[in-house]
């Protein structure tokens, strides 16, 4: 079977644990290509960043983010471009591949049109924990800018990130309502030894659990 048009698309709000989930899925034999430190395919990430920048959006996916109607990627021949990237990085089409990015959740209808047979994994974390993590993380800087706070009617940085989280949570609701083939996972449960959701996703993807799986996953936290 050729899996070129059937990717695993992993998304979630930044600071939710999507990098850990991507690493776990890769360990089960899924192709990722050449990835960044945050386990996002470097060349595809560059495409997305340029697209955001060309549309006066924050390439980091912080602020501003896309609003409806969503960006139309078809004008950029993305599907053929992504295939060329994967082929160049050694993908043969005979196994599953994944792309992980918080920004594909922000523009989910575009990616759904590109890959209607994709399986989506939506990574979740408690809203308050995301907000506090954003405040403590240096590169999450959008709402240290008072001008950005004013644009979203936020009184302080925490309120700005709260607005940002809710905007993306609304997109997750849209994805479910639209009938996308998706599963939700809360990775912090694995920190406490609860692997039920992860096992369900691995089985859903048709993958094999590698040896010493739980011990290896705990090392990622």
VMD Tcl script that draws the C-alpha trace (Angstrom):
set ca {
  {0.00 0.00 0.00}
  {1.17 3.52 -0.78}
  {0.76 5.85 2.18}
  {1.87 9.08 0.49}
  {-1.60 10.62 0.70}
  {-2.42 9.21 4.14}
  {-0.25 11.09 6.64}
  {-0.56 11.26 10.38}
  {-1.07 14.93 11.24}
  {-0.19 15.76 14.84}
  {-1.27 19.12 16.19}
  {-2.01 20.87 19.44}
  {-1.62 24.21 21.11}
  {2.03 25.10 21.67}
  {3.34 23.87 25.05}
  {0.91 20.92 25.13}
  {3.32 18.02 24.57}
  {2.93 17.39 20.84}
  {6.71 16.90 20.47}
  {6.59 13.97 22.90}
  {3.66 12.42 21.04}
  {5.47 12.79 17.69}
  {8.58 11.10 19.10}
  {6.49 8.22 20.45}
  {4.73 7.67 17.13}
  {8.05 7.82 15.27}
  {9.46 5.14 17.59}
  {6.75 2.81 16.27}
  {8.26 2.96 12.77}
  {6.69 6.07 11.25}
  {8.69 8.26 8.84}
  {9.32 11.89 9.87}
  {12.19 13.00 7.63}
  {14.69 15.61 8.80}
  {13.24 17.23 11.89}
  {13.93 20.22 14.11}
  {14.59 20.03 17.85}
  {10.80 20.22 18.31}
  {10.35 17.24 15.97}
  {8.77 19.18 13.12}
  {9.96 18.38 9.62}
  {12.38 21.21 8.92}
  {11.62 21.76 5.23}
  {7.84 21.59 5.63}
  {8.11 23.93 8.60}
  {9.96 26.41 6.38}
  {7.12 26.29 3.85}
  {4.56 26.99 6.55}
  {6.64 29.82 8.03}
  {6.97 31.54 4.66}
  {3.25 31.20 4.06}
  {2.43 32.78 7.42}
  {4.88 35.60 6.80}
  {3.55 36.24 3.29}
  {0.05 36.65 4.76}
  {1.13 39.04 7.56}
  {0.77 36.35 10.20}
  {3.22 35.40 12.92}
  {5.45 32.61 11.49}
  {5.68 31.22 15.02}
  {1.91 30.77 15.17}
  {1.61 33.13 18.15}
  {-0.02 36.43 17.08}
  {-1.60 37.17 14.76}
  {-2.86 33.74 13.74}
  {-5.07 32.85 10.76}
  {-8.74 33.73 10.89}
  {-11.54 32.38 8.74}
  {-11.55 32.12 5.78}
  {-8.42 30.08 6.12}
  {-5.38 30.43 3.85}
  {-5.68 28.59 0.54}
  {-2.51 26.55 0.17}
  {-3.45 25.10 -3.19}
  {-2.09 28.18 -4.95}
  {1.37 27.15 -3.69}
  {1.31 23.58 -5.11}
  {2.00 22.32 -1.65}
  {1.04 18.69 -2.08}
  {3.60 18.09 -4.84}
  {6.18 20.19 -2.98}
  {5.75 18.17 0.22}
  {6.04 14.92 -1.74}
  {9.33 16.13 -3.23}
  {10.60 16.99 0.26}
  {9.71 13.56 1.62}
  {11.18 11.77 -1.41}
  {14.41 13.76 -1.05}
  {14.65 12.77 2.60}
  {14.27 9.07 1.85}
  {10.56 8.36 2.00}
  {9.50 5.39 -0.17}
  {5.74 5.59 0.31}
  {5.46 2.10 1.78}
  {4.96 3.13 5.39}
  {3.16 5.83 7.33}
  {4.63 9.32 7.62}
  {3.79 12.14 9.99}
  {3.98 15.88 10.18}
  {3.70 17.60 13.52}
  {2.95 21.30 13.95}
  {0.72 23.49 16.11}
  {0.05 25.59 13.04}
  {-1.73 22.86 11.09}
  {-4.46 22.98 13.71}
  {-4.75 26.71 13.11}
  {-5.38 26.05 9.39}
  {-6.95 22.59 9.58}
  {-9.40 22.97 6.60}
  {-6.44 23.57 4.28}
  {-4.65 20.41 5.40}
  {-7.88 18.43 5.32}
  {-8.30 19.44 1.69}
  {-4.72 18.47 0.91}
  {-4.95 15.13 2.73}
  {-8.59 14.05 3.22}
  {-7.44 10.53 4.16}
  {-5.17 11.77 6.95}
  {-5.46 10.62 10.52}
  {-5.26 13.50 12.98}
  {-3.91 13.42 16.53}
  {-4.93 16.41 18.64}
  {-2.71 16.89 21.68}
  {-4.37 18.55 24.68}
  {-3.26 20.04 27.97}
  {-5.13 21.94 30.66}
  {-5.69 25.55 29.65}
  {-4.20 27.07 32.79}
  {-1.06 24.94 32.47}
  {-0.55 26.09 28.88}
  {-0.96 29.73 29.87}
  {1.59 29.43 32.68}
  {4.03 27.57 30.44}
  {3.76 30.29 27.78}
  {4.51 32.99 30.35}
  {7.60 31.10 31.56}
  {8.95 30.23 28.09}
  {11.24 32.82 26.54}
  {10.33 32.34 22.89}
  {6.60 32.64 23.68}
  {6.72 36.42 23.58}
  {3.71 37.65 21.58}
  {1.73 38.87 24.56}
  {4.60 40.66 26.21}
  {3.77 43.25 23.54}
  {1.20 45.74 24.85}
  {-0.01 46.48 21.32}
  {-0.96 42.83 20.87}
  {-2.74 42.81 24.21}
  {-4.86 45.74 23.11}
  {-5.81 43.98 19.87}
  {-7.36 41.08 21.79}
  {-8.76 43.22 24.65}
  {-6.46 41.54 27.18}
  {-5.45 43.27 30.40}
  {-2.21 41.35 30.90}
  {-0.01 38.62 29.43}
  {-1.97 35.80 31.06}
  {-5.22 37.10 29.56}
  {-3.53 37.36 26.16}
  {-2.45 33.72 26.22}
  {-5.88 32.71 27.50}
  {-7.44 34.36 24.43}
  {-4.92 32.54 22.23}
  {-5.64 29.14 23.77}
  {-9.39 29.57 23.42}
  {-9.03 30.57 19.76}
  {-7.27 27.29 19.03}
  {-9.59 25.21 21.20}
  {-12.41 26.50 19.00}
  {-10.58 25.09 15.98}
  {-10.42 21.67 17.63}
  {-14.20 21.78 18.05}
  {-14.51 22.68 14.37}
  {-12.37 19.67 13.44}
  {-14.58 17.27 15.37}
  {-17.78 18.86 14.06}
  {-16.46 18.55 10.49}
  {-16.00 14.81 10.96}
  {-12.22 14.65 10.66}
  {-10.70 11.27 11.44}
  {-9.02 12.28 14.69}
  {-8.10 11.11 18.16}
  {-7.40 13.26 21.20}
  {-4.60 12.58 23.66}
  {-3.60 14.18 26.95}
  {0.11 13.17 27.15}
  {0.64 14.26 30.76}
  {-1.39 11.23 31.80}
  {1.55 9.09 30.69}
  {3.73 10.86 33.24}
  {1.49 9.28 35.88}
  {1.61 5.84 34.25}
  {-1.68 6.01 32.32}
  {-0.91 4.82 28.76}
  {-4.47 3.91 27.73}
  {-4.90 6.74 25.21}
  {-1.47 6.16 23.69}
  {-2.10 2.44 23.23}
  {-5.47 3.20 21.65}
  {-3.85 5.59 19.15}
  {-1.05 3.16 18.26}
  {-3.60 0.42 17.58}
  {-5.79 2.85 15.60}
  {-2.80 3.68 13.41}
  {-2.09 -0.01 12.87}
  {1.37 0.24 14.42}
  {3.36 -2.15 16.61}
  {4.35 -1.21 20.14}
  {8.17 -1.41 20.46}
  {9.94 -3.28 23.30}
  {10.26 -1.58 26.69}
  {7.74 0.98 25.45}
  {6.57 2.49 28.75}
  {10.10 2.80 30.13}
  {11.25 4.61 26.99}
  {8.26 6.97 27.01}
  {8.83 7.98 30.63}
  {12.34 9.15 29.68}
  {10.79 11.74 27.34}
  {9.21 13.70 30.19}
}
mol new
graphics top color blue
foreach p $ca { graphics top sphere $p radius 0.5 }
foreach p [lrange $ca 0 end-1] q [lrange $ca 1 end] { graphics top cylinder $p $q radius 0.2 }
display resetview
